[in-house]
């Protein structure tokens, strides 16, 4: 599906799932083209929808969990300009910003500023 304002822009929907187990919390998500999402909702074959899931998990650090938390962040990113021998510097910068901003957002959403450093 293309944007009415910009025909070169593809509209995407973010499909997300989050859940918590007894020892971790997870958030997984993937961008899906709106046309693929619509096709699947109307009975189309979901195996034809490209999915590149990303996400993060938060687990206790240590046996009691009193030592803090361990955060694992995973992104799958398709970069058509990369090759096995060369990864463009602009892609590295973009991924670095994506990972650091995500880590900052997770911290801001989960850490009580009154308990920082205790």
C-alpha positions in Angstrom: 0.0 0.0 0.0 1.4 3.4 -0.9 0.9 6.7 0.8 -1.6 9.1 -0.9 0.8 12.1 -0.1 4.0 10.3 -1.3 3.6 7.5 -3.9 7.2 6.3 -3.2 6.5 5.7 0.5 5.2 2.3 1.6 2.8 2.3 4.6 3.8 -0.2 7.3 2.0 -1.6 10.4 3.9 -2.6 13.5 2.8 -6.0 14.7 3.8 -6.4 18.4 3.5 -9.0 21.1 4.6 -8.8 24.7 4.5 -11.3 27.5 6.0 -12.1 30.9 7.1 -15.4 32.3 8.2 -16.2 35.8 11.8 -15.2 35.0 11.7 -12.7 32.1 9.6 -10.2 30.2 9.7 -10.0 26.4 8.6 -7.6 23.7 8.8 -8.7 20.1 7.7 -6.7 17.0 8.0 -6.5 13.3 7.1 -4.0 10.7 4.7 -5.4 8.1 3.6 -3.7 4.9 0.0 -2.6 5.3 -1.0 -4.4 2.0 0.5 -7.7 3.3 -1.2 -7.3 6.6 -4.6 -6.5 4.9 -4.1 -9.5 2.6 -3.5 -11.8 5.6 -6.5 -10.5 7.5 -8.7 -11.2 4.4 -7.7 -14.9 4.3 -4.4 -14.7 2.4 -1.5 -17.0 3.0 0.6 -15.6 5.9 3.6 -17.6 4.7 3.9 -15.0 1.9 4.4 -12.1 4.3 8.0 -11.2 5.0 8.7 -11.0 8.7 11.9 -9.8 10.3 11.2 -9.8 14.1 13.1 -7.7 16.5 12.7 -7.1 20.2 14.1 -7.2 23.7 13.9 -9.1 26.9 14.5 -8.1 30.5 15.7 -10.8 32.9 17.0 -10.7 36.5 20.7 -10.5 36.8 21.8 -13.1 39.4 20.0 -15.9 41.2 17.9 -13.7 43.4 17.3 -10.8 40.9 18.5 -8.3 43.5 21.6 -7.5 41.5 19.7 -5.7 38.8 18.5 -6.7 35.3 20.0 -8.0 32.1 18.5 -6.4 29.0 19.0 -8.1 25.6 18.1 -6.2 22.5 17.8 -7.8 19.0 17.2 -6.1 15.7 17.0 -7.8 12.3 17.7 -5.1 9.7 17.8 -5.6 5.9 20.3 -3.3 4.3 20.4 -3.7 0.5 23.7 -1.8 0.3 25.7 -4.2 2.5 27.8 -7.1 1.4 29.7 -9.8 3.3 32.9 -7.8 2.8 31.6 -4.3 3.3 29.1 -2.7 5.7 28.5 1.0 4.9 29.4 3.4 7.7 26.0 5.2 7.4 24.3 1.9 8.2 26.6 1.4 11.3 25.7 4.9 12.5 22.0 4.3 12.0 22.0 1.0 13.8 24.1 2.4 16.7 21.5 5.2 17.1 18.6 2.7 16.9 20.1 0.5 19.6 21.2 3.3 22.0 17.9 5.1 21.7 16.0 1.8 22.3 18.1 1.1 25.4 17.5 4.7 26.7 13.7 4.2 26.1 13.7 0.8 27.9 15.6 2.3 30.8 13.3 5.4 31.1 10.3 3.1 31.0 11.5 0.6 33.6 13.8 2.3 36.0 12.5 4.3 39.0 14.7 7.5 39.0 14.4 7.6 42.8 16.2 4.2 43.1 19.1 5.0 40.6 22.5 4.1 42.1 21.1 2.2 45.1 
